[in-house]
Amino acid sequence: MVLKRLLICHKITYRAIFERTQNQGSFRVKESLKRPITFRAFNLVTGNFNLFKGKQFDIIFCRNVMIYFDKPTQQALVDKFYEMLCPGGYLFIGSSEALTDARKGLKSRSASIYQKV
Ligand SMILES: C[S@@+](CC[C@H](N)C(=O)[O-])C[C@H]1O[C@@H](n2cnc3c(N)ncnc32)[C@H](O)[C@@H]1O
């Protein structure tokens, strides 16, 4: 639902992102979109966030991960995510998670979805 809204908002069609697989009713993200993506492991607690310095993200997905961290660690991480998001960017967390002490500037848009305002 939110993905649909985001796509509409940015005038993007599903067909621009997904292609059908041979299994009926199945879709996958297009190869041409996956190719430029770098996949790597990163420890959100001990990792060096300088790696992302100067980068601005439209969307950050961090679902069902912060549940493992204590409150100060969660808050520090949310602060980092906030800095990394571009204005209007979204932070997605798990549906059983919530930013109770939501950082000023991250507005709740729906359960588990926050937008940098
Ligand atoms: C419950 S799984 C959630 C996986 C996936 N995000 C999802 O929603 O299905 C929790 C994930 O948190 C990751 N995790 C735990 N501590 C982490 C850390 N310090 N840095 C990065 N990832 C961590 C684990 O590797 C695991 O994949």
The ligand as an SDF file (V2000), in Angstrom:
LIG
                    3D

 27 29  0  0  0  0  0  0  0  0999 V2000
   14.5330  -10.6350   13.0400 C   0  0  0  0  0  0  0  0  0  0  0  0
   15.7980  -10.4940   11.8040 S   0  0  0  0  0  0  0  0  0  0  0  0
   15.0300   -9.3500   10.6900 C   0  0  0  0  0  0  0  0  0  0  0  0
   15.4390   -9.5990    9.2850 C   0  0  0  0  0  0  0  0  0  0  0  0
   14.7430   -8.7180    8.2260 C   0  0  0  0  0  0  0  0  0  0  0  0
   15.1260   -7.3260    8.3660 N   0  0  0  0  0  0  0  0  0  0  0  0
   13.2530   -8.8790    8.2880 C   0  0  0  0  0  0  0  0  0  0  0  0
   12.5280   -7.9830    8.7120 O   0  0  0  0  0  0  0  0  0  0  0  0
   12.8010   -9.9650    7.9190 O   0  0  0  0  0  0  0  0  0  0  0  0
   16.9860   -9.4990   12.6320 C   0  0  0  0  0  0  0  0  0  0  0  0
   18.1970   -9.1670   11.8110 C   0  0  0  0  0  0  0  0  0  0  0  0
   18.9630   -8.1910   12.5000 O   0  0  0  0  0  0  0  0  0  0  0  0
   20.3050   -8.3930   12.1620 C   0  0  0  0  0  0  0  0  0  0  0  0
   21.1650   -7.7230   13.1600 N   0  0  0  0  0  0  0  0  0  0  0  0
   21.2270   -7.9370   14.4900 C   0  0  0  0  0  0  0  0  0  0  0  0
   22.1560   -7.1380   15.0590 N   0  0  0  0  0  0  0  0  0  0  0  0
   22.6840   -6.3930   14.0380 C   0  0  0  0  0  0  0  0  0  0  0  0
   23.6980   -5.3980   13.9630 C   0  0  0  0  0  0  0  0  0  0  0  0
   24.3580   -4.9950   15.0570 N   0  0  0  0  0  0  0  0  0  0  0  0
   23.9730   -4.8500   12.7670 N   0  0  0  0  0  0  0  0  0  0  0  0
   23.3070   -5.2410   11.6530 C   0  0  0  0  0  0  0  0  0  0  0  0
   22.3350   -6.1860   11.6500 N   0  0  0  0  0  0  0  0  0  0  0  0
   22.0470   -6.7660   12.8320 C   0  0  0  0  0  0  0  0  0  0  0  0
   20.4410   -9.9130   12.1640 C   0  0  0  0  0  0  0  0  0  0  0  0
   21.5340  -10.2910   11.3770 O   0  0  0  0  0  0  0  0  0  0  0  0
   19.1280  -10.3350   11.5410 C   0  0  0  0  0  0  0  0  0  0  0  0
   19.2590  -10.5010   10.1520 O   0  0  0  0  0  0  0  0  0  0  0  0
  1  2  1  0
  2  3  1  0
  2 10  1  0
  3  4  1  0
  4  5  1  0
  5  6  1  0
  5  7  1  0
  7  8  2  0
  7  9  1  0
 10 11  1  0
 11 12  1  0
 11 26  1  0
 12 13  1  0
 13 14  1  0
 13 24  1  0
 14 15  1  0
 14 23  1  0
 15 16  2  0
 16 17  1  0
 17 18  1  0
 17 23  2  0
 18 19  1  0
 18 20  2  0
 20 21  1  0
 21 22  2  0
 22 23  1  0
 24 25  1  0
 24 26  1  0
 26 27  1  0
M  CHG  2   2   1   9  -1
M  END
$$$$
